Amino acid sequence: MIREVATLSIKAGMRNDFESAFRHASSILEAARGYITHELHKCVEAADRYMVIVQWHSLKEHAVGFRHTVQYEQWNALLEAYYESPPQVEHYVQIPVHLK
């Protein structure tokens, strides 16, 4: 499993519209092959900054699969008008930290 972490800077005054559009766009993401779950977080210190965390079965299913589909184009079309700048996207794997 892999986590995609995207940091989004939203244009001033567009937070509510962005959040509404994100809810609508979520159904597109949820139907993607390899998708597991996702979350949207709003920054406490900077109200126009958000973090999206998406869990995928593999990096390939996100970077090669979803990113090259009509669904991705639809997702992007619903959200890109709200971005102040392009999202910063990185991928992470979990490191076990619990000792048993």
JOBEL-V528932 format. One record per run of one state. SS is the DSSP state (H for helix, E for strand, L for the rest). FROM is the first residue (numbers start at 0). TO is the last residue. If there is no record, write none. Layout:
ss	from	to
SS	FROM	TO
SS	FROM	TO
This chain:
ss	from	to
L	0	0
E	1	9
L	10	13
H	14	29
L	30	33
E	34	41
L	42	47
E	48	55
L	56	57
H	58	67
L	68	68
H	69	81
E	82	82
L	83	86
E	87	91
L	92	99
